[in-house]
Amino acid sequence: MRLAILAIAVLASPGLQAWNCEHERRIETSLDLAGSESLMVRAAAGDLEIIGSSEGTVAEIEGRVCASKEEWAEQAAVDTRDGKKAEIVVELPDTEGNWSLLGGSYAYMDLRLTVPDNLPLEVRDSSGDIEIEGVGEVSVKDSSGDIEIEDSRGPVFVEDSSGDIEFTDIGGDVTVESDSSGDIDGRDIQGSVLVRHDSSGDIDFRDVSRDFTVERDSSGEISANRIGGDFVVERDGSGDINALNVKGEVSIPDDSS
């Protein structure tokens, strides 16, 4: 009997209920960014998709709210603030303390944005996957979930706690400030790549036009292929280091495999 109760508790946990959508609500709005110099997006639980557009100055906002209670779905909102430093902010009700053995309590919002591609973009996210395409300068700080950034002019800055990170067709420098867990993968980078601190997971970059540097890696394999500048690994804990077709110098710790 005790094992059965534990099994029910696991199945009803909020993390495993994230795909549920007992009460759904759609939100559609827009934000005029004429005169804005940057855009901050503060998302919450849920997936986030951002697509850059060269047409117009208006950000189109589409949200899909899912919640275990109808009132929570109604309370969810997207706040917008114009001005030089414009903001799009997701507001979700507090579900803490409402979980029960009979079912998980949850509220999340999947957000899709179409934004002008000429504005520097800053993203703050708590959980859920992030997909960004066709923008310029972008900075992302994320707690959990995969991150994909493609077809963007850059530069690109990412700070992540958990989840895979993928860069494709970036027109400027790429910096990964920190990544606690998950693989980091990149290809077609028209600039330099700097990974400051990676705790676990593989690192793999291909077709980088300038230098590729890893300052500190705790565990996982590091691979570099078709690097236009130097390939440097300053500190490495464990895992193989592979380098192919590097035009500049290759510098790795002496005790690396």
BAFI-3210 file (N, C-alpha, C; in Angstrom, 3 decimals, decimal comma, padded with zeros to 6 digits):
// residues 257
n [1|2|3|4|5|6|7|8|9|10|11|12|13|14|15|16|17|18|19|20|21|22|23|24|25|26|27|28|29|30|31|32|33|34|35|36|37|38|39|40|41|42|43|44|45|46|47|48|49|50|51|52|53|54|55|56|57|58|59|60|61|62|63|64|65|66|67|68|69|70|71|72|73|74|75|76|77|78|79|80|81|82|83|84|85|86|87|88|89|90|91|92|93|94|95|96|97|98|99|100|101|102|103|104|105|106|107|108|109|110|111|112|113|114|115|116|117|118|119|120|121|122|123|124|125|126|127|128|129|130|131|132|133|134|135|136|137|138|139|140|141|142|143|144|145|146|147|148|149|150|151|152|153|154|155|156|157|158|159|160|161|162|163|164|165|166|167|168|169|170|171|172|173|174|175|176|177|178|179|180|181|182|183|184|185|186|187|188|189|190|191|192|193|194|195|196|197|198|199|200|201|202|203|204|205|206|207|208|209|210|211|212|213|214|215|216|217|218|219|220|221|222|223|224|225|226|227|228|229|230|231|232|233|234|235|236|237|238|239|240|241|242|243|244|245|246|247|248|249|250|251|252|253|254|255|256|257]
n.u [000,834|001,949|003,843|002,142|000,924|003,142|003,734|001,488|001,889|004,211|003,343|001,536|002,980|003,917|005,903|005,742|003,250|003,242|002,539|-000,178|-003,390|-005,825|-007,505|-007,765|-006,631|-006,505|-004,332|-003,976|-002,173|-000,483|002,495|003,693|006,785|008,088|010,580|011,748|014,715|015,621|014,511|013,059|012,225|010,356|009,724|007,876|006,980|006,721|006,874|008,854|008,842|010,505|010,477|012,207|011,424|011,606|009,766|007,958|007,298|006,068|005,486|004,129|002,081|001,381|-000,220|-000,602|-002,371|-002,301|-003,842|-004,503|-006,666|-009,586|-009,752|-007,079|-006,203|-007,592|-006,405|-003,833|-001,600|-000,285|001,870|002,705|005,160|005,998|008,447|011,922|013,323|011,723|009,308|008,111|006,144|005,397|002,793|001,971|-000,286|000,326|001,019|002,042|001,969|-000,499|-000,544|-001,687|-002,196|-003,966|-003,742|-001,668|-001,008|-000,934|000,202|000,900|002,386|002,627|004,457|004,482|006,272|006,507|008,895|010,485|013,462|015,666|016,106|018,005|017,812|016,703|016,328|014,622|014,004|012,205|011,440|011,081|011,275|013,237|013,093|014,685|014,777|016,139|016,861|018,743|021,211|021,317|020,541|020,353|019,053|018,473|016,686|015,861|015,440|015,633|017,599|017,460|019,022|018,991|019,948|020,669|021,973|023,656|025,798|025,658|024,631|024,569|023,336|022,879|021,110|020,205|019,750|019,927|021,895|021,793|023,315|022,923|023,986|024,969|025,661|027,639|029,704|029,667|028,859|028,944|028,200|027,800|026,962|025,203|024,297|023,847|024,193|026,247|026,047|027,151|027,108|028,282|029,227|029,804|032,018|033,661|033,858|033,151|033,255|032,723|032,291|031,497|029,686|028,760|028,264|028,537|030,551|030,411|031,536|031,387|032,626|033,471|034,315|036,297|038,189|037,912|037,222|037,448|037,120|036,760|035,955|034,158|033,283|032,807|032,877|034,848|034,664|036,078|035,840|036,839|037,790|038,368|040,226|042,189|042,131|041,395|041,622|041,425|041,088|040,313|038,274|037,351|037,019|037,238|039,160|038,792|040,183|039,946|040,983|041,861|042,762|044,371|046,365|046,477|045,670|045,690|045,093|047,875|047,387|045,154|043,087]
n.v [-001,209|001,217|001,602|001,997|004,448|006,142|005,948|007,174|009,749|010,525|010,440|012,488|014,733|018,218|018,759|016,649|017,057|019,066|019,005|018,945|020,481|021,545|023,757|026,133|029,159|031,799|034,450|037,443|040,158|043,317|045,344|048,512|049,350|051,532|053,911|052,630|051,385|048,983|045,654|043,918|040,685|039,030|036,007|033,182|030,099|027,731|027,302|029,308|031,208|033,202|035,250|037,070|039,956|041,868|043,685|046,493|048,022|046,849|044,598|041,431|039,514|036,374|034,276|031,180|029,983|027,603|025,917|024,354|025,217|027,125|029,824|030,488|030,373|032,567|034,604|034,828|036,827|039,098|041,654|044,786|047,234|050,252|052,523|053,653|051,492|048,903|046,464|043,115|041,213|038,256|037,335|035,156|033,309|032,545|029,319|027,912|025,743|024,677|022,137|018,769|015,348|014,145|015,323|017,376|020,886|023,582|026,234|027,690|029,429|029,270|031,135|033,110|035,267|037,823|039,969|043,187|042,903|044,473|045,352|045,236|042,371|041,095|038,339|036,776|033,872|031,282|028,488|025,939|025,408|027,399|029,085|030,986|033,016|034,682|037,249|040,109|041,302|039,416|038,413|035,880|034,614|031,781|029,348|026,593|024,151|023,613|025,559|027,173|028,985|030,607|031,700|034,428|037,726|038,427|040,017|037,052|036,089|033,805|032,515|029,775|027,304|024,569|022,173|021,629|023,566|025,195|026,613|028,065|029,246|031,971|035,402|036,802|037,171|034,510|033,915|031,834|032,210|030,642|027,223|024,786|022,113|019,878|019,616|021,633|023,003|024,102|025,608|027,061|029,781|033,100|034,537|034,774|032,175|031,768|029,896|030,208|028,806|025,523|022,974|020,250|017,927|017,638|019,627|021,038|022,494|023,661|024,920|027,665|031,013|032,497|032,587|029,816|029,298|027,651|028,300|026,997|023,704|021,194|018,472|016,142|015,757|017,675|019,121|020,358|021,603|022,652|025,388|028,812|030,402|030,377|027,462|026,971|025,447|026,128|025,087|021,808|019,238|016,394|014,083|013,657|015,635|016,883|017,954|019,223|020,387|023,065|026,341|028,154|028,271|025,415|024,859|023,005|021,551|019,800|017,309|016,323|014,010]
n.w [000,000|000,736|-001,300|-003,465|-002,843|-002,933|-005,645|-006,810|-005,878|-007,244|-009,923|-009,862|-009,502|-009,860|-011,814|-013,645|-014,625|-016,415|-019,103|-019,133|-019,781|-018,465|-018,164|-020,581|-022,114|-024,459|-025,377|-027,093|-028,198|-028,793|-029,200|-029,749|-030,919|-031,899|-031,714|-029,569|-027,978|-027,076|-026,178|-023,563|-022,561|-020,274|-019,409|-018,053|-016,536|-019,135|-022,738|-024,992|-027,912|-030,216|-032,986|-035,366|-037,340|-040,316|-041,023|-040,207|-036,923|-034,821|-032,152|-032,190|-030,124|-028,836|-026,628|-024,926|-022,394|-019,813|-017,152|-013,975|-012,593|-013,250|-012,473|-012,226|-014,855|-015,839|-014,411|-015,398|-017,365|-019,892|-019,596|-021,017|-021,782|-023,125|-024,611|-024,406|-023,281|-023,776|-022,585|-022,331|-020,342|-018,676|-016,545|-014,019|-011,889|-008,414|-007,626|-005,571|-002,761|-003,307|-004,234|-004,315|-003,244|-004,955|-007,389|-009,456|-009,143|-011,393|-013,518|-016,533|-019,351|-022,750|-025,023|-027,922|-029,929|-032,350|-033,410|-034,094|-035,994|-035,560|-033,007|-029,995|-027,951|-024,876|-022,796|-020,156|-018,430|-016,719|-016,799|-019,295|-022,862|-025,168|-028,220|-030,609|-033,430|-036,236|-035,243|-033,943|-031,915|-028,931|-025,607|-023,226|-020,242|-018,443|-016,521|-016,692|-019,295|-022,862|-025,203|-028,278|-030,757|-033,792|-037,101|-036,625|-036,199|-034,097|-031,572|-029,410|-026,197|-023,540|-020,505|-018,543|-016,617|-016,749|-019,371|-022,937|-025,281|-028,366|-031,180|-034,352|-037,448|-036,826|-036,897|-035,510|-032,530|-030,068|-026,746|-023,974|-020,846|-018,528|-017,929|-016,409|-016,756|-019,517|-023,110|-025,309|-028,433|-031,621|-034,892|-037,933|-037,229|-037,458|-036,201|-033,014|-030,477|-027,095|-024,239|-021,014|-018,516|-018,041|-016,574|-016,865|-019,567|-023,155|-025,425|-028,563|-031,436|-034,785|-037,855|-037,273|-037,591|-036,331|-033,267|-030,927|-027,684|-024,574|-021,314|-018,832|-018,107|-016,585|-016,886|-019,586|-023,182|-025,490|-028,631|-031,632|-034,886|-038,039|-037,502|-037,688|-036,375|-033,397|-031,228|-027,970|-024,835|-021,559|-018,910|-017,936|-016,708|-016,951|-019,677|-023,251|-025,622|-028,788|-031,815|-035,046|-038,223|-037,589|-038,084|-036,713|-033,698|-031,490|-028,214|-025,381|-022,100|-020,670|-019,497|-020,738|-022,577]
ca.u [000,000|002,835|004,415|001,105|000,772|004,301|003,607|000,501|002,495|005,130|002,590|000,785|003,870|003,749|006,832|005,279|001,936|003,395|001,926|-001,625|-004,026|-007,219|-008,200|-006,949|-007,053|-005,627|-004,092|-003,374|-002,016|000,660|003,236|004,372|008,160|008,671|011,316|012,405|016,119|015,856|013,314|013,223|011,145|010,398|008,784|007,766|006,882|006,147|007,793|008,962|009,316|010,668|010,850|012,494|010,811|012,118|008,620|007,237|007,869|005,128|005,658|002,883|002,193|000,378|000,004|-001,512|-002,338|-002,848|-003,857|-005,330|-007,869|-010,088|-009,405|-005,664|-006,118|-008,095|-005,490|-002,598|-001,635|000,944|002,002|003,610|005,609|006,740|009,523|013,244|013,578|010,407|009,245|006,981|006,275|004,364|002,362|001,245|-000,685|001,166|000,398|002,760|001,150|-001,793|-000,409|-002,296|-001,908|-004,913|-003,456|-000,759|-001,497|000,002|-000,195|002,024|002,001|003,466|004,448|005,059|006,447|007,139|009,446|011,410|014,756|016,767|016,200|018,679|016,814|017,126|015,322|014,728|013,029|012,372|011,436|010,498|012,200|013,315|013,520|014,841|015,192|016,082|016,995|020,093|021,877|020,410|021,075|019,383|019,323|017,430|016,883|015,812|014,852|016,551|017,681|017,893|019,131|019,445|019,773|020,676|023,195|024,515|026,362|024,746|025,107|023,672|023,639|021,862|021,301|020,113|019,156|020,836|021,982|022,179|023,472|023,043|024,011|025,058|026,498|028,568|030,320|028,819|029,418|028,192|028,770|027,805|025,979|025,371|024,159|023,319|025,166|026,341|026,350|027,061|027,671|028,176|029,356|030,635|032,622|034,373|033,057|033,753|032,517|033,452|032,225|030,540|029,822|028,657|027,703|029,492|030,643|030,756|031,374|031,899|032,522|033,596|035,222|037,400|038,682|037,016|037,884|036,744|037,926|036,693|034,997|034,299|033,203|032,190|033,761|034,928|035,022|036,210|036,080|036,818|037,903|039,152|041,272|042,780|041,288|042,048|040,941|042,297|040,984|039,407|038,228|037,369|036,421|038,161|039,190|039,053|040,366|040,183|040,906|042,009|043,729|045,290|047,035|045,682|046,240|044,854|045,869|048,790|046,887|043,916|043,208]
ca.v [000,000|002,371|001,784|002,543|005,862|006,848|006,007|008,209|011,052|010,844|010,715|013,731|015,852|019,319|018,700|015,683|017,460|020,294|018,874|019,032|021,773|021,346|025,004|026,833|030,510|032,420|035,885|038,073|041,599|043,830|046,442|049,355|049,565|052,692|054,720|051,800|051,075|047,594|044,939|042,901|039,710|038,283|034,892|032,389|028,694|027,547|027,457|030,660|031,289|034,577|035,314|038,420|040,365|043,133|044,493|047,233|048,283|046,321|043,231|040,672|038,660|035,319|033,442|030,066|029,734|026,343|025,910|023,315|025,875|028,121|031,183|030,730|030,681|033,927|035,557|034,965|038,024|039,603|043,099|045,413|048,581|050,832|053,427|053,292|050,128|048,269|045,181|042,192|040,478|037,262|037,278|033,937|033,219|031,738|028,015|027,265|025,349|024,167|020,778|017,738|013,978|013,731|015,949|018,505|022,220|024,175|027,325|028,063|030,108|029,195|032,483|033,272|036,682|038,296|041,255|043,800|042,224|045,421|045,752|044,342|041,572|040,488|037,360|036,150|032,783|030,393|027,086|025,712|025,552|028,705|029,098|032,354|032,954|035,857|038,516|040,650|041,078|038,749|037,927|034,971|033,998|030,766|028,411|025,215|023,981|023,738|026,861|027,136|030,305|030,399|032,734|035,706|038,480|038,456|038,938|036,242|035,810|032,865|032,009|028,728|026,368|023,192|022,027|021,739|024,857|025,005|027,823|027,768|030,385|033,199|036,349|037,512|036,388|033,725|033,744|031,083|032,612|029,448|026,185|023,790|020,766|019,848|019,774|022,903|022,666|025,256|025,488|028,257|030,958|034,108|035,309|033,927|031,445|031,724|029,194|030,552|027,743|024,448|021,977|018,893|017,860|017,795|020,899|020,711|023,616|023,424|026,059|028,926|031,810|033,048|031,735|029,015|029,205|027,121|028,681|025,977|022,630|020,211|017,114|016,042|015,832|018,942|018,878|021,537|021,206|023,777|026,613|029,765|030,997|029,472|026,625|026,994|024,956|026,542|024,129|020,718|018,242|015,043|013,968|013,814|016,873|016,554|019,142|018,940|021,508|024,341|027,145|028,803|027,420|024,554|024,847|022,260|021,122|018,690|016,024|015,954|012,827]
ca.w [000,000|000,795|-002,629|-004,335|-002,506|-003,468|-007,098|-007,121|-005,613|-008,329|-011,143|-009,729|-009,206|-010,805|-012,932|-014,633|-015,100|-017,195|-020,418|-018,995|-020,055|-018,055|-018,489|-021,581|-022,485|-025,450|-025,245|-028,264|-028,045|-029,549|-028,571|-030,729|-030,471|-032,568|-030,754|-028,553|-028,238|-026,685|-025,742|-022,535|-022,461|-019,012|-019,490|-016,830|-016,912|-020,459|-023,864|-025,545|-029,290|-030,671|-034,398|-035,809|-038,596|-040,848|-041,430|-039,187|-035,598|-033,833|-031,666|-032,097|-028,942|-028,735|-025,461|-024,640|-020,957|-019,330|-015,691|-013,373|-012,088|-014,199|-012,035|-012,524|-016,283|-016,027|-013,771|-016,184|-018,208|-020,502|-019,432|-021,980|-021,436|-024,243|-024,226|-024,914|-022,829|-023,786|-021,892|-022,413|-019,084|-018,386|-015,148|-013,702|-010,479|-007,536|-007,360|-004,471|-001,624|-003,743|-004,742|-003,482|-003,651|-005,989|-008,676|-009,381|-009,470|-012,342|-014,409|-017,384|-020,576|-023,946|-025,586|-029,259|-030,225|-033,580|-032,982|-035,056|-035,906|-035,370|-031,603|-029,056|-027,245|-023,621|-022,406|-018,847|-018,451|-015,573|-017,218|-020,609|-023,989|-025,826|-029,620|-031,097|-034,834|-037,087|-034,522|-033,957|-030,630|-028,003|-024,341|-022,622|-018,948|-018,351|-015,421|-017,178|-020,615|-023,996|-025,871|-029,675|-031,377|-035,164|-038,117|-035,915|-036,483|-032,934|-030,754|-028,616|-024,840|-022,868|-019,166|-018,438|-015,516|-017,233|-020,697|-024,078|-025,963|-029,764|-031,987|-035,778|-038,367|-036,032|-037,628|-034,638|-031,462|-029,174|-025,407|-022,975|-019,560|-017,684|-018,223|-015,355|-017,314|-020,880|-024,190|-026,031|-029,823|-032,502|-036,245|-038,779|-036,367|-038,117|-035,128|-032,063|-029,496|-025,765|-023,193|-019,784|-017,512|-018,302|-015,515|-017,406|-020,912|-024,249|-026,143|-029,951|-032,364|-036,124|-038,778|-036,533|-038,423|-035,538|-032,182|-030,088|-026,386|-023,410|-020,156|-017,785|-018,351|-015,512|-017,427|-020,904|-024,339|-026,214|-030,030|-032,486|-036,274|-038,975|-036,704|-038,465|-035,552|-032,409|-030,373|-026,661|-023,640|-020,461|-017,804|-018,275|-015,651|-017,512|-021,006|-024,373|-026,398|-030,187|-032,655|-036,460|-039,169|-036,885|-038,827|-035,791|-032,717|-030,617|-026,872|-024,448|-020,938|-020,952|-019,009|-021,428|-023,444]
c.u [000,862|003,445|003,398|000,913|001,922|004,206|002,619|001,100|003,428|004,374|001,861|001,663|003,759|004,665|006,368|003,910|002,015|002,713|000,409|-002,137|-005,513|-008,071|-007,289|-007,531|-006,035|-005,534|-003,436|-003,334|-000,801|001,293|003,974|005,749|008,851|009,326|012,008|013,834|016,481|014,533|013,705|011,997|011,344|009,314|008,758|007,753|006,171|007,185|007,731|009,529|009,356|011,179|011,062|011,874|011,380|010,999|007,971|007,965|007,013|005,494|004,288|003,057|001,044|000,726|-001,039|-001,337|-002,952|-002,759|-004,770|-006,604|-008,285|-009,694|-007,938|-005,466|-006,577|-007,142|-004,208|-002,720|-000,278|000,936|002,997|003,929|006,439|007,810|010,851|013,634|012,234|010,465|007,976|007,135|005,097|004,083|001,523|000,851|000,251|000,439|001,084|001,793|-000,203|-001,721|-001,046|-001,968|-002,783|-004,644|-002,569|-001,454|-000,476|-000,644|001,034|001,495|003,045|003,329|005,133|005,079|007,034|007,585|010,304|012,813|015,929|016,938|017,048|017,648|017,423|015,997|015,652|013,623|013,289|012,399|010,682|011,521|012,108|013,800|013,538|015,405|015,099|016,152|018,431|020,816|020,884|021,169|019,995|019,906|018,159|017,742|016,862|015,072|015,888|016,480|018,181|017,885|019,694|019,173|019,696|022,016|024,163|024,950|025,307|025,404|024,091|024,229|022,521|022,172|021,234|019,384|020,196|020,777|022,474|022,203|023,651|022,999|023,930|026,058|027,479|029,127|029,264|029,544|028,453|028,850|028,867|026,699|026,203|025,260|023,509|024,414|025,109|026,816|026,212|027,668|027,378|028,130|030,307|031,207|033,408|033,389|033,829|032,799|033,289|033,445|031,118|030,755|029,760|027,959|028,774|029,423|031,141|030,470|032,064|031,688|032,422|034,643|036,419|037,773|037,548|037,753|036,947|037,607|037,923|035,595|035,214|034,243|032,480|033,208|033,704|035,414|035,041|036,555|035,869|036,722|038,832|040,271|041,880|041,703|042,008|041,114|041,861|042,286|039,945|039,461|038,334|036,648|037,438|038,055|039,613|039,136|040,711|040,087|040,885|043,096|044,763|045,966|046,021|046,382|045,265|045,708|046,690|048,230|045,595|044,163|043,375]
c.v [001,249|002,657|002,394|004,026|006,670|006,979|007,073|009,585|011,469|011,215|012,044|014,937|016,937|019,231|017,761|016,038|018,622|020,214|018,967|020,413|021,646|022,568|025,839|028,213|031,091|033,921|036,381|039,579|042,035|044,984|047,209|049,725|050,691|053,591|053,929|051,477|049,647|046,989|043,874|041,999|038,931|037,206|034,157|030,918|028,567|027,754|028,877|030,581|032,752|034,555|036,769|038,709|041,712|044,086|045,167|047,348|047,703|044,885|042,575|039,598|037,658|034,433|032,348|029,698|028,373|026,327|024,802|023,888|026,975|029,532|031,507|031,054|032,106|034,972|035,780|036,136|038,265|041,116|043,636|046,829|049,110|051,785|052,958|051,875|049,418|046,903|044,430|041,227|039,522|037,258|036,023|033,927|032,311|030,440|027,277|026,937|024,779|022,744|019,787|016,369|013,545|014,381|017,155|019,803|022,903|025,354|027,688|028,739|029,875|030,518|032,491|034,751|036,858|039,721|041,856|043,234|043,163|045,858|044,763|043,671|040,958|039,591|036,812|035,110|031,849|028,928|026,935|025,954|026,948|028,501|030,540|032,288|034,335|037,188|039,024|040,298|040,469|038,246|037,103|034,491|033,071|029,804|026,962|025,142|024,175|025,133|026,639|028,558|030,105|031,619|034,124|036,400|038,478|039,873|038,257|035,916|034,900|032,503|031,039|027,801|024,923|023,149|022,189|023,134|024,604|026,346|027,413|029,060|031,711|034,137|037,126|036,588|035,669|033,565|032,936|031,380|031,428|028,505|025,061|022,366|020,839|020,082|021,180|022,589|023,909|024,983|026,767|029,529|031,939|035,078|034,366|033,245|031,401|031,012|029,415|029,409|026,764|023,357|020,552|018,922|018,107|019,198|020,592|021,922|023,295|024,670|027,379|029,772|032,355|032,073|030,981|028,747|028,627|027,439|027,609|024,977|021,549|018,778|017,128|016,230|017,209|018,647|020,184|021,078|022,413|025,109|027,576|030,431|029,969|028,641|026,459|026,412|025,253|025,551|023,080|019,666|016,830|015,038|014,245|015,202|016,520|017,829|018,721|020,239|022,863|025,148|027,804|027,804|026,595|024,482|024,157|021,842|019,876|017,341|015,600|014,776|013,241]
c.w [000,000|-000,572|-003,581|-004,093|-003,063|-004,979|-007,526|-006,936|-006,729|-009,595|-011,079|-009,501|-010,257|-012,003|-014,028|-015,199|-016,072|-018,557|-020,345|-019,371|-019,751|-018,383|-019,386|-021,879|-023,446|-025,197|-026,525|-028,043|-028,859|-028,790|-029,652|-030,188|-031,232|-031,522|-029,661|-028,972|-027,854|-026,239|-024,734|-022,538|-021,171|-019,070|-018,150|-017,237|-018,251|-021,541|-024,422|-026,955|-029,704|-032,101|-034,779|-037,163|-039,022|-041,236|-040,222|-037,866|-034,480|-033,459|-031,545|-031,026|-028,919|-027,546|-025,339|-023,172|-020,664|-017,809|-015,189|-012,768|-013,058|-013,791|-012,285|-014,000|-016,561|-015,453|-014,577|-017,151|-018,849|-020,364|-020,455|-021,544|-022,590|-023,719|-024,780|-024,526|-022,676|-023,110|-022,255|-021,245|-018,908|-016,889|-014,947|-012,233|-009,703|-007,214|-006,215|-003,335|-002,002|-004,273|-003,770|-004,050|-004,823|-007,334|-008,510|-009,741|-010,359|-013,046|-015,224|-018,643|-021,655|-024,690|-026,946|-029,603|-031,618|-033,324|-034,094|-034,885|-035,653|-033,923|-030,810|-028,150|-025,993|-023,129|-021,028|-018,752|-017,286|-015,983|-018,528|-021,700|-024,599|-027,253|-030,102|-032,508|-035,481|-036,376|-034,656|-032,673|-029,645|-026,784|-023,659|-021,277|-018,639|-017,216|-015,890|-018,500|-021,706|-024,611|-027,291|-030,229|-032,775|-036,030|-037,482|-036,113|-035,314|-032,594|-029,888|-027,283|-024,169|-021,502|-018,809|-017,272|-015,983|-018,565|-021,785|-024,687|-027,381|-030,493|-033,449|-036,579|-037,606|-036,697|-036,789|-033,581|-030,619|-027,844|-024,555|-021,636|-018,618|-018,130|-017,230|-015,877|-018,682|-021,900|-024,778|-027,440|-030,686|-033,863|-037,028|-037,928|-037,038|-037,085|-034,244|-031,124|-028,188|-024,823|-021,898|-018,770|-017,874|-017,273|-016,046|-018,754|-021,956|-024,850|-027,550|-030,836|-033,680|-036,971|-038,022|-037,247|-037,651|-034,426|-031,481|-028,786|-025,339|-022,195|-019,074|-018,112|-017,308|-016,022|-018,762|-022,010|-024,987|-027,629|-030,799|-033,893|-037,185|-038,223|-037,437|-037,708|-034,627|-031,712|-029,050|-025,607|-022,465|-019,305|-018,168|-017,187|-016,187|-018,848|-022,095|-024,994|-027,816|-031,012|-034,075|-037,257|-038,459|-037,585|-037,921|-034,872|-031,929|-029,272|-025,929|-023,263|-021,240|-020,550|-019,686|-022,351|-024,888]
res [m|r|l|a|i|l|a|i|a|v|l|a|s|p|g|l|q|a|w|n|c|e|h|e|r|r|i|e|t|s|l|d|l|a|g|s|e|s|l|m|v|r|a|a|a|g|d|l|e|i|i|g|s|s|e|g|t|v|a|e|i|e|g|r|v|c|a|s|k|e|e|w|a|e|q|a|a|v|d|t|r|d|g|k|k|a|e|i|v|v|e|l|p|d|t|e|g|n|w|s|l|l|g|g|s|y|a|y|m|d|l|r|l|t|v|p|d|n|l|p|l|e|v|r|d|s|s|g|d|i|e|i|e|g|v|g|e|v|s|v|k|d|s|s|g|d|i|e|i|e|d|s|r|g|p|v|f|v|e|d|s|s|g|d|i|e|f|t|d|i|g|g|d|v|t|v|e|s|d|s|s|g|d|i|d|g|r|d|i|q|g|s|v|l|v|r|h|d|s|s|g|d|i|d|f|r|d|v|s|r|d|f|t|v|e|r|d|s|s|g|e|i|s|a|n|r|i|g|g|d|f|v|v|e|r|d|g|s|g|d|i|n|a|l|n|v|k|g|e|v|s|i|p|d|d|s|s]
***
